[in-house]
Amino acid sequence: MATGRAYTLKTENGGAPRRGFNTASYEEIKGAQVADSYFHRTLDVLRARGMENTPVHVEVAYKSSNPDEWFVVAGLDEVAHLLEDVEVEARSVPEGTICRPNEPILTLSGPYGAFGEHETAILGFLCQASGVATAAARCRMAAGERPVISFGARRMHPAITPMIERSAYLGGCDGVTINVAAEALGIPASGTTPHALVLVLGSTEEAAKAFDEAMPQEIPRTIIIDTFDDEKFGALIAARAIPDSIYAIRMDTPGNRRGDFLDLMREVRWELDRHGFGHVRIFASGGMDVDYILHLNPVCDAYGVGGYIASAPMVDYSLDIVEVNGEDRSKRGKRGGRKRLLELEDGSRKVITADAAIPEGARNLFQPLGEELPANVSSIRRRVLDQLATGAYTHGSRAT
């Protein structure tokens, strides 16, 4: 039986034991203790040569030969916090910008020793958050006007739950389910009823009634209906249990029981409509992704998306030196020299060298890192939605 007491992990190789959870502390991240060892060794070598303060210019970008790929830039808020006391000039695109391959999203200029050991953390912040935000944006596009709720926090380490939920919301999700994340975002936590409530109370009817009696009026009554019952009968049981307050039923049918989930959903819709419950919406969860959302759209009203968003493939950014001591210097396969990312009058983008003339009407997207990072993430989310609404992006183009 768990006692709730903290414990210490014992090590067999003489290493320093860790207490509690297997996550790095705030101090370890800020102190670059999470860096790959070769960055520490690189600084040791440069210090031995007296070159740790060599000025460099680096760029972060995602490289691909497919120009149709796109991704949502996220994680810049944490990078800005990491570098706030570091001797570096950092410039970036605004968080929530939708970019394409080979467009730089972040530049850093300063003595290499000031920030070189932070490369691991910088890429970690950006790669995962951007992957989550991009998956959320694809689901948002696929669902159209139908609500999409982030359901995936339970699929990932709880220590990064706030990052996952922030990135999912930023990318276009309408809500998140974890209270601590919702509070940070300034939105109410979303949620339905779980199978656990039905199992403990013994029936869909009792679970619906108990939830309706206990919950504040402003919480939507979305009742799960397939714990014990056939879906069409479970939907009617839930609707008849709380006919005046039910908002939606949730279908979370296991994959091995679904058959054609769309046909099953049509059956549920038919029965609800013909028994006077046409106002009751249908909410689907369990294995949702872009293709499944597109398949269910003819009938489904809302989606809970879990692993597809929370465990989305990262956006595989790289951080590369392109200038050393004022001289162009870059590795094979990389585009050397300082660059600017411009937004042209027609809304398209163009990458130019830093010394090239900016065309009339064009706008330089780079700005001081953190300059446009509002506390309210809803404004960043709106930036993403506005870009998606231009029609320049398709839900099927993957960035990984």
DRENDO-1510 file (C-alpha; in Angstrom, 1 decimal, always signed):
<recs>
REC; n; res; u; v; w
REC; 1; MET; +0.0; +0.0; +0.0 .
REC; 2; ALA; +1.4; +3.4; -0.9 .
REC; 3; THR; +2.3; +5.6; +2.1 .
REC; 4; GLY; +2.7; +8.9; +0.2 .
REC; 5; ARG; +6.3; +9.2; +1.6 .
REC; 6; ALA; +9.1; +10.4; -0.7 .
REC; 7; TYR; +11.7; +7.9; -1.6 .
REC; 8; THR; +15.3; +7.9; -2.9 .
REC; 9; LEU; +16.4; +5.9; -5.9 .
REC; 10; LYS; +19.5; +3.8; -5.2 .
REC; 11; THR; +22.2; +3.6; -7.8 .
REC; 12; GLU; +24.5; +0.7; -8.3 .
REC; 13; ASN; +27.3; +2.5; -10.2 .
REC; 14; GLY; +28.1; +5.2; -7.6 .
REC; 15; GLY; +26.2; +7.9; -9.4 .
REC; 16; ALA; +24.3; +10.6; -7.6 .
REC; 17; PRO; +20.9; +9.3; -6.5 .
REC; 18; ARG; +17.7; +11.1; -7.5 .
REC; 19; ARG; +14.9; +11.7; -5.2 .
REC; 20; GLY; +11.3; +11.4; -6.3 .
REC; 21; PHE; +10.3; +11.7; -10.0 .
REC; 22; ASN; +12.5; +11.1; -13.0 .
REC; 23; THR; +12.5; +14.7; -14.2 .
REC; 24; ALA; +15.0; +17.5; -14.2 .
REC; 25; SER; +14.6; +20.3; -11.8 .
REC; 26; TYR; +14.2; +24.0; -12.7 .
REC; 27; GLU; +17.7; +24.6; -11.5 .
REC; 28; GLU; +19.1; +21.7; -13.5 .
REC; 29; ILE; +17.5; +23.0; -16.7 .
REC; 30; LYS; +18.6; +26.7; -16.1 .
REC; 31; GLY; +22.1; +25.5; -15.2 .
REC; 32; ALA; +22.5; +23.5; -18.4 .
REC; 33; GLN; +22.9; +20.3; -16.5 .
REC; 34; VAL; +20.5; +18.6; -19.0 .
REC; 35; ALA; +23.0; +19.3; -21.9 .
REC; 36; ASP; +24.4; +16.6; -24.0 .
REC; 37; SER; +27.9; +15.8; -22.6 .
REC; 38; TYR; +29.7; +16.8; -25.8 .
REC; 39; PHE; +28.5; +20.4; -25.3 .
REC; 40; HIS; +30.2; +20.4; -21.8 .
REC; 41; ARG; +33.3; +18.9; -23.3 .
REC; 42; THR; +33.3; +21.4; -26.2 .
REC; 43; LEU; +33.3; +24.3; -23.7 .
REC; 44; ASP; +36.1; +22.6; -21.7 .
REC; 45; VAL; +38.2; +22.5; -25.0 .
REC; 46; LEU; +37.4; +26.1; -25.9 .
REC; 47; ARG; +38.2; +27.3; -22.4 .
REC; 48; ALA; +41.6; +25.5; -22.6 .
REC; 49; ARG; +42.3; +27.4; -25.8 .
REC; 50; GLY; +40.9; +30.7; -24.4 .
REC; 51; MET; +38.2; +30.7; -27.0 .
REC; 52; GLU; +35.0; +30.2; -25.0 .
REC; 53; ASN; +33.9; +33.8; -25.8 .
REC; 54; THR; +34.2; +33.4; -29.6 .
REC; 55; PRO; +31.3; +35.3; -31.1 .
REC; 56; VAL; +29.0; +33.1; -33.2 .
REC; 57; HIS; +25.6; +33.4; -34.9 .
REC; 58; VAL; +23.3; +30.4; -34.9 .
REC; 59; GLU; +20.0; +29.6; -36.5 .
REC; 60; VAL; +17.2; +27.1; -35.7 .
REC; 61; ALA; +15.3; +25.7; -38.7 .
REC; 62; TYR; +13.6; +22.5; -39.9 .
REC; 63; LYS; +15.2; +21.2; -43.0 .
REC; 64; SER; +13.2; +19.3; -45.6 .
REC; 65; SER; +13.0; +19.0; -49.4 .
REC; 66; ASN; +9.2; +19.0; -49.4 .
REC; 67; PRO; +8.0; +22.6; -49.6 .
REC; 68; ASP; +4.4; +21.6; -48.9 .
REC; 69; GLU; +5.2; +20.6; -45.3 .
REC; 70; TRP; +4.3; +23.0; -42.5 .
REC; 71; PHE; +4.5; +23.3; -38.8 .
REC; 72; VAL; +3.3; +25.6; -36.0 .
REC; 73; VAL; +6.2; +27.2; -34.0 .
REC; 74; ALA; +5.7; +26.7; -30.3 .
REC; 75; GLY; +7.9; +26.5; -27.2 .
REC; 76; LEU; +9.5; +29.9; -27.7 .
REC; 77; ASP; +8.1; +31.0; -24.3 .
REC; 78; GLU; +10.3; +28.5; -22.5 .
REC; 79; VAL; +13.3; +29.3; -24.6 .
REC; 80; ALA; +12.8; +33.0; -23.8 .
REC; 81; HIS; +12.7; +32.2; -20.1 .
REC; 82; LEU; +15.8; +30.0; -20.3 .
REC; 83; LEU; +17.8; +32.8; -22.0 .
REC; 84; GLU; +16.5; +35.8; -20.1 .
REC; 85; ASP; +19.7; +36.1; -18.0 .
REC; 86; VAL; +22.1; +34.9; -20.7 .
REC; 87; GLU; +24.5; +37.1; -22.7 .
REC; 88; VAL; +22.9; +36.5; -26.1 .
REC; 89; GLU; +20.9; +38.5; -28.7 .
REC; 90; ALA; +17.9; +36.3; -29.5 .
REC; 91; ARG; +15.4; +37.0; -32.3 .
REC; 92; SER; +12.5; +34.8; -33.5 .
REC; 93; VAL; +9.3; +34.7; -35.4 .
REC; 94; PRO; +6.3; +35.3; -33.2 .
REC; 95; GLU; +5.1; +32.2; -31.4 .
REC; 96; GLY; +2.2; +30.6; -33.3 .
REC; 97; THR; +3.7; +31.4; -36.7 .
REC; 98; ILE; +3.1; +28.6; -39.2 .
REC; 99; CYS; +6.4; +28.0; -41.0 .
REC; 100; ARG; +7.7; +25.8; -43.8 .
REC; 101; PRO; +11.0; +23.9; -44.2 .
REC; 102; ASN; +14.2; +25.8; -44.4 .
REC; 103; GLU; +12.7; +29.0; -42.9 .
REC; 104; PRO; +14.7; +30.0; -39.8 .
REC; 105; ILE; +12.5; +30.4; -36.7 .
REC; 106; LEU; +15.1; +31.6; -34.1 .
REC; 107; THR; +18.6; +33.2; -34.3 .
REC; 108; LEU; +21.1; +33.6; -31.5 .
REC; 109; SER; +24.2; +35.9; -31.5 .
REC; 110; GLY; +26.8; +36.2; -28.8 .
REC; 111; PRO; +29.8; +34.5; -27.2 .
REC; 112; TYR; +29.4; +30.7; -27.7 .
REC; 113; GLY; +30.3; +30.0; -24.1 .
REC; 114; ALA; +27.3; +32.0; -22.9 .
REC; 115; PHE; +24.7; +29.8; -24.5 .
REC; 116; GLY; +26.3; +26.8; -26.3 .
REC; 117; GLU; +25.5; +24.4; -23.5 .
REC; 118; HIS; +21.8; +25.3; -23.7 .
REC; 119; GLU; +21.4; +23.8; -27.2 .
REC; 120; THR; +19.9; +20.6; -25.9 .
REC; 121; ALA; +17.3; +22.3; -23.9 .
REC; 122; ILE; +16.5; +24.9; -26.6 .
REC; 123; LEU; +15.8; +22.2; -29.1 .
REC; 124; GLY; +13.9; +20.1; -26.6 .
REC; 125; PHE; +11.6; +23.0; -25.8 .
REC; 126; LEU; +10.9; +23.8; -29.5 .
REC; 127; CYS; +10.8; +20.3; -31.1 .
REC; 128; GLN; +8.2; +18.8; -28.8 .
REC; 129; ALA; +6.0; +21.8; -28.3 .
REC; 130; SER; +5.9; +22.5; -32.0 .
REC; 131; GLY; +5.0; +18.9; -32.8 .
REC; 132; VAL; +2.1; +19.0; -30.4 .
REC; 133; ALA; +0.9; +22.3; -31.7 .
REC; 134; THR; +1.1; +21.1; -35.3 .
REC; 135; ALA; -0.9; +18.0; -34.6 .
REC; 136; ALA; -3.5; +20.1; -32.9 .
REC; 137; ALA; -3.7; +22.4; -35.8 .
REC; 138; ARG; -4.2; +19.5; -38.2 .
REC; 139; CYS; -7.0; +18.2; -36.1 .
REC; 140; ARG; -8.5; +21.7; -35.9 .
REC; 141; MET; -8.5; +21.9; -39.7 .
REC; 142; ALA; -10.0; +18.4; -40.1 .
REC; 143; ALA; -12.8; +19.1; -37.6 .
REC; 144; GLY; -13.9; +22.4; -39.2 .
REC; 145; GLU; -16.2; +24.2; -36.7 .
REC; 146; ARG; -16.6; +21.1; -34.5 .
REC; 147; PRO; -14.9; +21.4; -31.0 .
REC; 148; VAL; -11.7; +19.5; -30.5 .
REC; 149; ILE; -10.6; +18.8; -26.9 .
REC; 150; SER; -7.1; +17.7; -25.9 .
REC; 151; PHE; -7.5; +14.3; -24.2 .
REC; 152; GLY; -3.9; +13.1; -24.3 .
REC; 153; ALA; -2.2; +14.2; -21.1 .
REC; 154; ARG; -2.5; +10.7; -19.6 .
REC; 155; ARG; -0.4; +9.4; -22.4 .
REC; 156; MET; +2.7; +11.4; -21.5 .
REC; 157; HIS; +4.8; +12.1; -18.4 .
REC; 158; PRO; +2.8; +14.2; -15.9 .
REC; 159; ALA; +5.6; +16.7; -15.4 .
REC; 160; ILE; +5.2; +18.0; -19.0 .
REC; 161; THR; +1.4; +18.1; -18.9 .
REC; 162; PRO; +1.2; +21.9; -18.8 .
REC; 163; MET; +3.4; +22.1; -21.9 .
REC; 164; ILE; +1.4; +19.6; -23.8 .
REC; 165; GLU; -1.9; +21.3; -23.0 .
REC; 166; ARG; -0.6; +24.8; -23.7 .
REC; 167; SER; +0.8; +23.6; -27.1 .
REC; 168; ALA; -2.4; +21.8; -27.9 .
REC; 169; TYR; -4.6; +24.8; -27.1 .
REC; 170; LEU; -2.2; +27.1; -28.9 .
REC; 171; GLY; -2.4; +24.9; -32.0 .
REC; 172; GLY; -6.2; +25.1; -32.1 .
REC; 173; CYS; -7.8; +22.8; -29.6 .
REC; 174; ASP; -10.8; +24.3; -28.0 .
REC; 175; GLY; -10.2; +23.0; -24.5 .
REC; 176; VAL; -7.9; +20.9; -22.3 .
REC; 177; THR; -8.8; +18.5; -19.5 .
REC; 178; ILE; -6.1; +19.1; -16.8 .
REC; 179; ASN; -7.0; +21.7; -14.2 .
REC; 180; VAL; -3.5; +23.0; -13.6 .
REC; 181; ALA; -3.0; +23.6; -17.3 .
REC; 182; ALA; -6.4; +25.1; -17.8 .
REC; 183; GLU; -5.8; +27.6; -15.0 .
REC; 184; ALA; -2.5; +28.7; -16.5 .
REC; 185; LEU; -4.3; +29.2; -19.8 .
REC; 186; GLY; -7.1; +31.1; -18.2 .
REC; 187; ILE; -9.8; +28.8; -19.5 .
REC; 188; PRO; -12.1; +26.3; -17.7 .
REC; 189; ALA; -11.1; +22.7; -17.8 .
REC; 190; SER; -13.1; +20.5; -20.1 .
REC; 191; GLY; -14.3; +17.0; -19.3 .
REC; 192; THR; -17.0; +14.5; -19.6 .
REC; 193; THR; -17.9; +11.5; -17.5 .
REC; 194; PRO; -15.4; +8.6; -17.4 .
REC; 195; HIS; -16.1; +4.8; -17.5 .
REC; 196; ALA; -14.9; +4.8; -13.9 .
REC; 197; LEU; -18.0; +6.7; -12.6 .
REC; 198; VAL; -20.3; +4.3; -14.4 .
REC; 199; LEU; -18.5; +1.2; -13.1 .
REC; 200; VAL; -18.5; +2.5; -9.5 .
REC; 201; LEU; -22.2; +3.5; -9.6 .
REC; 202; GLY; -23.2; +0.4; -11.6 .
REC; 203; SER; -25.2; +1.9; -14.5 .
REC; 204; THR; -25.2; +4.7; -17.1 .
REC; 205; GLU; -28.5; +6.0; -15.7 .
REC; 206; GLU; -27.1; +6.4; -12.2 .
REC; 207; ALA; -23.9; +7.9; -13.4 .
REC; 208; ALA; -25.9; +10.5; -15.5 .
REC; 209; LYS; -28.2; +11.4; -12.6 .
REC; 210; ALA; -25.3; +11.6; -10.0 .
REC; 211; PHE; -23.2; +13.8; -12.3 .
REC; 212; ASP; -26.2; +16.1; -13.0 .
REC; 213; GLU; -27.0; +16.4; -9.3 .
REC; 214; ALA; -23.4; +17.1; -8.1 .
REC; 215; MET; -21.9; +19.3; -10.8 .
REC; 216; PRO; -22.4; +23.1; -11.1 .
REC; 217; GLN; -24.8; +24.1; -13.8 .
REC; 218; GLU; -22.2; +25.7; -16.0 .
REC; 219; ILE; -20.5; +22.3; -16.6 .
REC; 220; PRO; -21.9; +20.6; -19.7 .
REC; 221; ARG; -23.6; +17.2; -19.1 .
REC; 222; THR; -21.7; +15.0; -21.5 .
REC; 223; ILE; -22.4; +11.4; -20.5 .
REC; 224; ILE; -20.4; +8.4; -21.6 .
REC; 225; ILE; -22.8; +5.7; -22.9 .
REC; 226; ASP; -20.9; +2.6; -23.8 .
REC; 227; THR; -19.5; +1.2; -20.6 .
REC; 228; PHE; -22.1; -1.6; -20.3 .
REC; 229; ASP; -24.7; -0.8; -22.9 .
REC; 230; ASP; -25.1; -1.1; -26.7 .
REC; 231; GLU; -24.5; +2.4; -28.0 .
REC; 232; LYS; -28.0; +3.3; -29.2 .
REC; 233; PHE; -29.6; +2.0; -26.0 .
REC; 234; GLY; -27.0; +3.7; -23.8 .
REC; 235; ALA; -27.6; +7.0; -25.6 .
REC; 236; LEU; -31.3; +6.8; -24.8 .
REC; 237; ILE; -30.7; +5.7; -21.2 .
REC; 238; ALA; -28.5; +8.8; -20.7 .
REC; 239; ALA; -30.8; +11.2; -22.4 .
REC; 240; ARG; -33.9; +9.9; -20.5 .
REC; 241; ALA; -32.0; +10.0; -17.2 .
REC; 242; ILE; -31.5; +13.8; -17.4 .
REC; 243; PRO; -33.6; +14.9; -20.3 .
REC; 244; ASP; -33.7; +18.6; -19.4 .
REC; 245; SER; -29.9; +19.1; -18.9 .
REC; 246; ILE; -28.1; +16.6; -21.1 .
REC; 247; TYR; -25.7; +18.3; -23.5 .
REC; 248; ALA; -24.0; +15.4; -25.3 .
REC; 249; ILE; -23.3; +11.7; -25.2 .
REC; 250; ARG; -19.7; +10.4; -25.5 .
REC; 251; MET; -18.9; +7.4; -27.6 .
REC; 252; ASP; -15.7; +5.8; -26.5 .
REC; 253; THR; -16.3; +2.3; -27.9 .
REC; 254; PRO; -13.2; +0.0; -28.0 .
REC; 255; GLY; -11.8; -0.5; -31.4 .
REC; 256; ASN; -12.5; -4.3; -31.4 .
REC; 257; ARG; -16.2; -3.5; -30.8 .
REC; 258; ARG; -16.7; -0.6; -33.2 .
REC; 259; GLY; -17.0; -2.2; -36.6 .
REC; 260; ASP; -17.8; +0.8; -38.8 .
REC; 261; PHE; -17.8; +3.5; -36.1 .
REC; 262; LEU; -19.5; +6.0; -38.5 .
REC; 263; ASP; -22.4; +3.6; -39.2 .
REC; 264; LEU; -22.7; +3.0; -35.4 .
REC; 265; MET; -22.8; +6.7; -34.8 .
REC; 266; ARG; -25.5; +7.2; -37.5 .
REC; 267; GLU; -27.6; +4.6; -35.7 .
REC; 268; VAL; -27.2; +6.5; -32.4 .
REC; 269; ARG; -28.1; +9.8; -34.1 .
REC; 270; TRP; -31.2; +8.2; -35.6 .
REC; 271; GLU; -32.4; +6.8; -32.3 .
REC; 272; LEU; -31.8; +10.1; -30.4 .
REC; 273; ASP; -33.6; +12.1; -33.1 .
REC; 274; ARG; -36.7; +9.9; -33.4 .
REC; 275; HIS; -37.1; +9.9; -29.6 .
REC; 276; GLY; -37.1; +13.7; -29.3 .
REC; 277; PHE; -33.4; +14.2; -28.4 .
REC; 278; GLY; -32.3; +15.9; -31.6 .
REC; 279; HIS; -30.5; +18.5; -29.5 .
REC; 280; VAL; -28.2; +16.0; -27.9 .
REC; 281; ARG; -24.8; +16.1; -29.5 .
REC; 282; ILE; -22.4; +13.2; -30.2 .
REC; 283; PHE; -18.9; +13.4; -28.8 .
REC; 284; ALA; -16.3; +10.8; -30.0 .
REC; 285; SER; -13.0; +9.8; -28.3 .
REC; 286; GLY; -10.6; +6.9; -28.5 .
REC; 287; GLY; -8.0; +6.6; -31.3 .
REC; 288; MET; -9.0; +9.9; -32.9 .
REC; 289; ASP; -6.6; +11.3; -35.6 .
REC; 290; VAL; -7.0; +13.5; -38.7 .
REC; 291; ASP; -8.3; +10.6; -40.9 .
REC; 292; TYR; -10.7; +9.4; -38.3 .
REC; 293; ILE; -12.1; +12.9; -37.7 .
REC; 294; LEU; -12.6; +13.4; -41.5 .
REC; 295; HIS; -14.4; +10.0; -41.6 .
REC; 296; LEU; -16.7; +10.8; -38.7 .
REC; 297; ASN; -17.5; +14.5; -39.6 .
REC; 298; PRO; -20.8; +13.7; -41.4 .
REC; 299; VAL; -22.4; +12.8; -38.0 .
REC; 300; CYS; -20.0; +13.6; -35.1 .
REC; 301; ASP; -20.3; +16.9; -33.3 .
REC; 302; ALA; -17.1; +17.1; -31.3 .
REC; 303; TYR; -13.9; +15.2; -30.6 .
REC; 304; GLY; -11.6; +14.2; -27.8 .
REC; 305; VAL; -8.1; +13.6; -29.3 .
REC; 306; GLY; -5.5; +11.9; -27.2 .
REC; 307; GLY; -2.3; +10.3; -28.3 .
REC; 308; TYR; -2.3; +11.8; -31.8 .
REC; 309; ILE; -1.7; +15.2; -30.3 .
REC; 310; ALA; +0.0; +14.5; -27.0 .
REC; 311; SER; +2.6; +12.1; -28.4 .
REC; 312; ALA; +2.8; +13.8; -31.8 .
REC; 313; PRO; +6.1; +13.4; -33.7 .
REC; 314; MET; +8.5; +16.2; -33.0 .
REC; 315; VAL; +9.3; +18.9; -35.5 .
REC; 316; ASP; +13.0; +18.0; -36.1 .
REC; 317; TYR; +14.6; +21.4; -35.8 .
REC; 318; SER; +18.4; +21.7; -35.8 .
REC; 319; LEU; +20.5; +24.5; -34.4 .
REC; 320; ASP; +23.4; +25.4; -36.6 .
REC; 321; ILE; +26.3; +27.8; -36.4 .
REC; 322; VAL; +26.4; +29.9; -39.6 .
REC; 323; GLU; +28.9; +32.6; -38.7 .
REC; 324; VAL; +32.0; +32.6; -36.5 .
REC; 325; ASN; +33.8; +35.8; -35.6 .
REC; 326; GLY; +31.9; +37.7; -38.2 .
REC; 327; GLU; +32.9; +35.2; -41.0 .
REC; 328; ASP; +30.5; +32.9; -42.8 .
REC; 329; ARG; +31.0; +29.3; -41.5 .
REC; 330; SER; +28.6; +26.5; -41.8 .
REC; 331; LYS; +28.7; +22.7; -42.1 .
REC; 332; ARG; +27.9; +20.6; -45.1 .
REC; 333; GLY; +24.2; +20.5; -46.2 .
REC; 334; LYS; +23.4; +23.8; -44.5 .
REC; 335; ARG; +22.7; +27.2; -46.0 .
REC; 336; GLY; +25.4; +29.5; -44.6 .
REC; 337; GLY; +25.3; +33.1; -43.6 .
REC; 338; ARG; +22.9; +35.3; -41.6 .
REC; 339; LYS; +19.4; +35.3; -42.9 .
REC; 340; ARG; +16.0; +37.1; -42.6 .
REC; 341; LEU; +12.6; +35.6; -43.0 .
REC; 342; LEU; +10.3; +38.0; -44.8 .
REC; 343; GLU; +6.6; +38.1; -45.2 .
REC; 344; LEU; +5.8; +39.6; -48.6 .
REC; 345; GLU; +2.8; +41.7; -49.6 .
REC; 346; ASP; +0.9; +38.7; -51.0 .
REC; 347; GLY; +1.4; +36.8; -47.7 .
REC; 348; SER; +4.1; +34.5; -49.0 .
REC; 349; ARG; +7.4; +34.1; -47.3 .
REC; 350; LYS; +11.0; +34.6; -48.6 .
REC; 351; VAL; +14.3; +33.8; -46.9 .
REC; 352; ILE; +17.0; +36.4; -47.8 .
REC; 353; THR; +20.6; +37.0; -46.7 .
REC; 354; ALA; +20.9; +39.6; -43.9 .
REC; 355; ASP; +22.6; +42.1; -46.2 .
REC; 356; ALA; +20.1; +41.8; -49.0 .
REC; 357; ALA; +17.6; +44.7; -49.6 .
REC; 358; ILE; +14.1; +44.2; -48.3 .
REC; 359; PRO; +11.5; +44.4; -51.1 .
REC; 360; GLU; +9.0; +47.2; -50.8 .
REC; 361; GLY; +6.0; +46.2; -48.7 .
REC; 362; ALA; +7.8; +43.2; -47.2 .
REC; 363; ARG; +7.9; +42.6; -43.4 .
REC; 364; ASN; +10.8; +41.1; -41.4 .
REC; 365; LEU; +9.3; +38.4; -39.2 .
REC; 366; PHE; +12.2; +38.3; -36.8 .
REC; 367; GLN; +11.7; +40.2; -33.6 .
REC; 368; PRO; +13.4; +40.2; -30.1 .
REC; 369; LEU; +12.7; +36.8; -28.5 .
REC; 370; GLY; +9.8; +37.2; -26.1 .
REC; 371; GLU; +8.7; +40.6; -27.3 .
REC; 372; GLU; +5.3; +39.3; -28.5 .
REC; 373; LEU; +4.7; +36.6; -25.9 .
REC; 374; PRO; +1.4; +37.7; -24.3 .
REC; 375; ALA; +0.4; +36.1; -21.0 .
REC; 376; ASN; -2.9; +35.2; -22.6 .
REC; 377; VAL; -2.2; +32.2; -24.9 .
REC; 378; SER; -5.6; +32.8; -26.5 .
REC; 379; SER; -4.1; +35.5; -28.7 .
REC; 380; ILE; -1.4; +33.2; -29.9 .
REC; 381; ARG; -4.1; +30.6; -30.7 .
REC; 382; ARG; -6.0; +33.2; -32.7 .
REC; 383; ARG; -2.8; +33.9; -34.7 .
REC; 384; VAL; -2.7; +30.2; -35.6 .
REC; 385; LEU; -6.4; +30.0; -36.5 .
REC; 386; ASP; -6.1; +33.1; -38.7 .
REC; 387; GLN; -3.3; +31.6; -40.6 .
REC; 388; LEU; -5.1; +28.2; -41.1 .
REC; 389; ALA; -8.1; +30.2; -42.4 .
REC; 390; THR; -6.1; +31.5; -45.3 .
REC; 391; GLY; -6.4; +28.2; -47.1 .
REC; 392; ALA; -2.6; +28.0; -47.6 .
REC; 393; TYR; -2.3; +24.8; -45.5 .
REC; 394; THR; -3.8; +21.3; -45.8 .
REC; 395; HIS; -4.4; +19.0; -42.9 .
REC; 396; GLY; -2.5; +16.2; -44.7 .
REC; 397; SER; +0.9; +17.8; -44.9 .
REC; 398; ARG; +3.2; +16.5; -42.3 .
REC; 399; ALA; +6.3; +18.2; -40.9 .
REC; 400; THR; +7.9; +15.0; -39.8 .
</recs>
